[in-house]
Amino acid sequence: MSYLFKSRSEQTPLTPASSEEQLAKINEVRELLCNLPMEMPKFLSDATIRRFLRARNWSTVQAAKSLKEAASWRRQYKPEKICWENITDSKNEARRAYIPDYLDKSGRMVFITLPTIKTKTSERDHIKYLVYNLENLVLNSEGAQEESVVWMSDFRSTPFSLTQESLHIIQKYYPGLIAVAILTNPPRIFESFWKIVKHFLEPKMNKKVKFVYNNNSESLRIMGDMFDLDKLESTFGGRNTAGLDINKYAEKMRRRDQMRGAWTQANGNTCSS
């Protein structure tokens, strides 16, 4: 099995040539959104609109449509109010999914998921924690001009229903965030599983998916090109066997919650516990 699946055909992105042209597109989307930017000024920042435009091939109509759907979802789900203290069994969940301190060699943030670690929490709680992490990743990518997150997952065991819902949320409500999705060590039966999963992938996301195997020299070369192997976890072919310090990580996430609270407080939507 190749480490990289080819994508379905997709339109060539019509990226505006200059920052002035991009700003014109952003302003056009604002007009299409009518009163929404006044209702959700922090969510509908220039950075968010640019991210949605980029994900929708710079189509102002498609970006505005996606933003309206995301705004409707945010009114109901209220992701900006999810805090570390709200996460069920937070310390164990952090072992299953976390944002490490290191970046890849291109300066992109990393998001790690380890679904093989056992959990007693519900699928609903898993999704809530995923959204919490996505909110933190978005906060750190406000100034990014392109996709800024490398998502790595140990794919030896992942419930299909959870994968489907996760992909739905990432693609529909957080588009333009994931630069690369690296799935490691999938079992042989995964090929059949993938035939189902790929139908839920947008063409752009499908193109970003890479499969790597710790016993494959080409996979290890790719990981070495992307990461400092002294920092990369051994699960993904790196030399780091230290593991996550849960107490330090919890403190870091509480500090991030304070940042997110300050980020939304001007709109009356402080982070709740």
Disulfide bonds with the S-S distance in Angstrom:
Cys83-Cys271 1.72
